[in-house]
Amino acid sequence: MEINGVEIKDTYAEGFGIKVTRILVTAATEELAKIAATEATGYGTSVIGCPAEAGIDCFVPAENTPDGRPGYVIMICQGGKKALDHELMERIGMCILTAPTAAAFNCLESEDVLKTGNKLKFFGDGYETELEIDGRKIHSIPIMSGDFLVESAFGYKDGVAGGNFFILAKDQMTGVEAAQAAVAAISEVEGVITPFPGGMVASGSKVGSNKYSKFLNASTNEKMCVTLKDKVDSDIRDDADGVFEIVIDGVDEESVKAAMKAGIEAACAVDGVLEISAGNFDGKLGSAIMHLHELF
């Protein structure tokens, strides 16, 4: 199978289950909202080492937010309810409450909720108040610059993490260009994030370790390292010297598949992209199997 002359390998991405929440971060200006959203999603590339996987989902114009101010939807992902609850307290309390003019609202309707705002209100030290905005229960916490508004509860659900594809290009900078095009296209798909730096993964990994299995649960994917092509049983074609991975987390498998499709199509439009592949671990990682050919 080919798209614009780019070979699409007959393989699949292997995703895994994760708990997902979506938070709408608003502020007085779009710039201030993005600052708060960016801070709240920091250190969130992979649960291999980070306390959560996190990223910015989409921009929301002022006319579509509860408080009539511009905002960004962010996603926070963790393996279990308790860990996700901890991450919301840390990230809303330390990164959004402290951000100039910011507020935090629930953006995922679910019967399962985390009562983050209800716990965070105690920061007000008895001066906090309760109000209703757009039918939502809101806690108003006095802070130096004015009151911080936070919704009482945030919904969460079972989502999918680890959707992915590899871009194999003629050289490194062509690979960067293609990866950036893919991330830009994926940003138009609601309900997904690309949590790695700039949405691009430079250091793809594998489950476990060939040499240091006693203390590593993940290590370099030597079969996809361009500098190891002549030293290992490589999966990289001879004419490819730029390889990047795009990893996608989403609220459900269908959203991740839609993002993979959009990203692959955008990458294949870049001259010098040679092949699209994907990462899987023979079922050792998760049960979400997303075949590249079936996306199209």
C-alpha positions as CSV (number, residue, x, y, z in Angstrom):
1,M,0.0,0.0,0.0
2,E,1.2,3.5,-0.9
3,I,0.1,7.1,-0.2
4,N,1.8,9.7,-2.5
5,G,4.4,7.1,-3.3
6,V,5.2,6.5,0.4
7,E,5.1,2.8,1.4
8,I,2.7,2.1,4.2
9,K,3.9,-1.1,5.9
10,D,1.5,-3.9,6.6
11,T,1.9,-3.7,10.4
12,Y,0.0,-2.3,13.4
13,A,0.3,0.0,16.4
14,E,-0.2,-1.5,19.8
15,G,-2.0,0.7,22.3
16,F,-2.9,0.2,25.9
17,G,-5.7,1.2,28.3
18,I,-5.3,4.4,30.4
19,K,-7.5,6.6,32.5
20,V,-8.1,10.0,30.8
21,T,-9.5,13.3,31.9
22,R,-10.0,16.6,30.0
23,I,-9.7,20.0,31.7
24,L,-10.7,23.3,30.2
25,V,-8.2,26.0,31.2
26,T,-9.4,29.6,30.7
27,A,-7.8,32.9,31.3
28,A,-8.1,36.6,30.5
29,T,-6.3,36.2,27.2
30,E,-5.4,33.4,24.9
31,E,-1.8,33.8,25.7
32,L,-2.3,33.5,29.4
33,A,-4.6,30.5,28.9
34,K,-1.9,28.7,26.9
35,I,0.8,29.5,29.5
36,A,-1.4,27.8,32.2
37,A,-2.2,24.9,30.0
38,T,1.5,24.4,29.0
39,E,2.6,24.5,32.6
40,A,-0.1,22.0,33.7
41,T,1.0,19.5,31.0
42,G,4.7,19.6,31.6
43,Y,6.8,16.5,32.4
44,G,4.1,14.4,30.8
45,T,5.6,12.5,27.8
46,S,5.4,8.8,28.9
47,V,4.4,6.9,32.0
48,I,7.6,4.9,31.6
49,G,9.2,7.7,33.7
50,C,6.8,10.6,34.0
51,P,4.0,10.8,36.6
52,A,1.4,11.1,33.8
53,E,1.1,11.5,30.1
54,A,-0.3,15.0,29.3
55,G,-0.8,17.5,26.6
56,I,-2.9,20.2,25.0
57,D,-5.9,18.9,23.1
58,C,-7.4,22.0,21.5
59,F,-8.2,25.7,21.7
60,V,-11.7,26.9,22.7
61,P,-12.9,30.4,21.8
62,A,-14.4,32.6,24.5
63,E,-17.9,32.2,23.2
64,N,-17.8,28.5,23.9
65,T,-16.4,28.5,27.5
66,P,-18.4,28.7,30.8
67,D,-16.8,32.0,31.8
68,G,-16.7,33.7,28.4
69,R,-12.9,33.7,28.2
70,P,-10.6,31.9,25.8
71,G,-9.2,28.6,26.9
72,Y,-7.4,25.4,26.0
73,V,-8.5,21.8,26.7
74,I,-5.8,19.7,28.2
75,M,-5.7,16.0,28.7
76,I,-4.1,14.2,31.7
77,C,-3.6,10.4,31.4
78,Q,-2.6,7.9,34.1
79,G,-2.9,4.1,34.6
80,G,-5.3,4.2,37.6
81,K,-7.8,6.3,39.4
82,K,-5.7,7.0,42.5
83,A,-2.7,8.1,40.4
84,L,-4.8,10.3,38.2
85,D,-6.5,11.9,41.2
86,H,-3.0,12.8,42.5
87,E,-1.9,14.3,39.2
88,L,-5.0,16.5,39.0
89,M,-4.4,17.9,42.5
90,E,-0.7,18.5,41.7
91,R,-1.2,20.0,38.2
92,I,-4.3,22.1,38.9
93,G,-3.1,23.2,42.3
94,M,0.5,24.0,41.4
95,C,0.3,25.0,37.8
96,I,-3.2,26.4,37.1
97,L,-4.1,28.0,40.4
98,T,-0.7,29.8,40.4
99,A,-1.1,31.0,36.8
100,P,-2.3,34.6,36.2
101,T,-6.1,34.9,35.7
102,A,-6.5,31.2,35.1
103,A,-9.5,29.0,35.9
104,A,-10.2,25.3,35.5
105,F,-13.4,23.6,34.4
106,N,-14.4,20.0,33.7
107,C,-14.4,19.0,30.0
108,L,-15.4,15.4,30.1
109,E,-18.9,14.3,31.0
110,S,-18.8,11.0,32.9
111,E,-20.4,9.2,35.8
112,D,-16.9,8.6,37.2
113,V,-15.5,11.8,38.7
114,L,-12.5,13.0,40.7
115,K,-13.5,15.7,43.3
116,T,-10.4,17.7,42.8
117,G,-11.9,21.2,43.1
118,N,-13.8,20.1,46.2
119,K,-10.5,19.3,47.8
120,L,-8.6,22.2,46.4
121,K,-11.0,24.7,47.9
122,F,-9.4,24.3,51.3
123,F,-6.5,26.3,50.0
124,G,-8.8,29.2,50.6
125,D,-8.3,28.7,54.3
126,G,-12.0,29.4,55.1
127,Y,-12.4,32.3,52.8
128,E,-13.5,30.2,49.9
129,T,-17.0,30.5,48.5
130,E,-19.2,28.4,46.3
131,L,-21.1,29.6,43.2
132,E,-22.7,28.3,40.0
133,I,-21.6,29.1,36.5
134,D,-23.4,27.6,33.5
135,G,-25.0,25.0,35.8
136,R,-21.6,24.0,37.2
137,K,-20.7,23.8,40.8
138,I,-17.7,26.1,41.2
139,H,-15.4,26.9,44.1
140,S,-14.0,30.4,44.2
141,I,-10.7,30.6,46.0
142,P,-9.3,34.0,47.0
143,I,-5.7,34.5,45.7
144,M,-3.5,37.6,45.4
145,S,-4.6,38.6,41.9
146,G,-8.3,37.8,42.3
147,D,-10.4,34.7,42.8
148,F,-9.3,31.4,41.3
149,L,-12.3,29.4,40.0
150,V,-12.2,25.7,39.8
151,E,-15.0,23.2,39.1
152,S,-15.9,20.9,42.0
153,A,-15.5,17.6,40.1
154,F,-13.7,16.4,36.9
155,G,-14.9,13.5,34.9
156,Y,-12.6,10.7,33.7
157,K,-12.9,7.6,31.6
158,D,-11.1,4.7,30.1
159,G,-9.0,5.8,27.1
160,V,-6.3,4.5,24.9
161,A,-2.6,5.4,25.0
162,G,0.3,4.5,22.8
163,G,-1.3,4.8,19.4
164,N,1.7,5.4,17.1
165,F,3.4,5.4,13.7
166,F,7.0,5.8,12.5
167,I,8.1,8.2,9.8
168,L,11.1,7.0,7.9
169,A,12.6,9.8,5.8
170,K,15.7,10.3,3.6
171,D,17.4,12.4,6.3
172,Q,16.9,13.8,9.8
173,M,15.5,17.3,8.9
174,T,13.1,15.8,6.3
175,G,11.9,13.5,9.1
176,V,11.4,16.6,11.4
177,E,9.5,18.4,8.7
178,A,7.2,15.4,8.2
179,A,6.7,14.9,11.9
180,Q,5.8,18.5,12.4
181,A,3.3,18.3,9.6
182,A,1.8,15.2,11.1
183,V,1.4,16.8,14.6
184,A,-0.2,19.9,13.0
185,A,-2.8,17.6,11.3
186,I,-3.4,15.6,14.5
187,S,-4.0,18.8,16.4
188,E,-7.2,19.3,14.4
189,V,-8.6,16.0,15.8
190,E,-10.5,16.6,19.1
191,G,-10.0,14.2,22.0
192,V,-6.3,13.3,21.4
193,I,-2.9,14.5,22.4
194,T,0.7,13.9,21.2
195,P,2.4,14.1,24.6
196,F,6.1,14.1,23.5
197,P,8.2,17.3,22.9
198,G,6.6,19.1,20.0
199,G,4.5,16.0,19.5
200,M,7.5,14.2,18.2
201,V,9.4,11.2,19.6
202,A,13.1,11.1,18.9
203,S,13.9,8.2,21.2
204,G,11.5,5.4,20.5
205,S,11.7,2.5,23.0
206,K,11.0,-1.1,23.4
207,V,9.5,-3.1,26.3
208,G,12.3,-4.3,28.6
209,S,16.0,-4.5,27.9
210,N,18.3,-6.9,26.1
211,K,21.2,-6.3,28.4
212,Y,20.0,-4.5,31.6
213,S,16.7,-6.3,32.3
214,K,17.3,-6.4,36.0
215,F,16.6,-2.6,36.4
216,L,15.2,-1.3,33.1
217,N,11.5,-1.8,32.0
218,A,12.2,0.0,28.7
219,S,15.2,0.7,26.6
220,T,16.3,2.0,23.2
221,N,14.6,0.4,20.1
222,E,17.8,-0.6,18.4
223,K,16.1,-1.9,15.4
224,M,14.9,1.6,14.6
225,C,18.1,3.5,15.4
226,V,19.7,5.0,12.3
227,T,23.2,4.8,13.7
228,L,22.9,1.1,14.4
229,K,21.7,0.0,10.9
230,D,25.0,-1.8,10.2
231,K,25.3,-3.3,13.7
232,V,22.0,-5.0,14.4
233,D,19.2,-6.7,12.5
234,S,17.7,-3.3,11.6
235,D,14.1,-2.5,10.5
236,I,15.3,0.6,8.7
237,R,15.7,0.6,5.0
238,D,19.1,1.5,3.6
239,D,18.0,4.8,2.1
240,A,16.4,6.2,5.3
241,D,18.5,8.3,7.7
242,G,15.8,10.1,9.6
243,V,13.3,8.2,11.8
244,F,10.7,9.8,14.1
245,E,7.8,8.3,16.0
246,I,4.5,10.0,16.7
247,V,2.7,8.8,19.8
248,I,-1.0,9.5,20.4
249,D,-3.2,9.2,23.5
250,G,-7.0,9.6,23.1
251,V,-10.3,9.4,24.8
252,D,-11.1,6.2,22.8
253,E,-9.7,4.0,20.2
254,E,-11.6,5.6,17.3
255,S,-10.2,9.0,18.1
256,V,-6.7,7.6,18.2
257,K,-7.3,5.9,14.8
258,A,-8.6,9.2,13.3
259,A,-5.5,11.0,14.6
260,M,-3.2,8.3,13.2
261,K,-4.9,8.6,9.8
262,A,-4.6,12.4,9.7
263,G,-1.0,12.4,10.8
264,I,0.1,9.7,8.3
265,E,-1.6,11.5,5.4
266,A,0.1,14.8,6.3
267,A,3.5,13.1,6.7
268,C,3.2,11.4,3.3
269,A,2.7,14.8,1.6
270,V,6.3,15.8,2.5
271,D,8.8,15.2,-0.2
272,G,11.5,12.8,1.0
273,V,9.4,10.6,3.2
274,L,10.0,7.0,2.2
275,E,8.0,4.8,4.5
276,I,5.4,4.7,7.3
277,S,5.6,1.9,9.9
278,A,4.4,1.4,13.5
279,G,5.5,0.0,16.8
280,N,4.1,-3.0,18.5
281,F,5.3,-5.5,21.1
282,D,3.6,-8.8,20.1
283,G,0.8,-8.1,22.5
284,K,3.0,-7.6,25.5
285,L,2.0,-4.0,26.0
286,G,-1.8,-3.7,25.4
287,S,-4.9,-4.9,23.7
288,A,-5.6,-1.9,21.3
289,I,-4.5,-3.2,17.9
290,M,-4.6,-0.5,15.2
291,H,-3.6,-1.8,11.7
292,L,-2.2,0.9,9.5
293,H,-3.8,-0.5,6.3
294,E,-7.2,-0.6,8.0
295,L,-7.0,3.2,8.7
296,F,-7.5,3.8,5.0
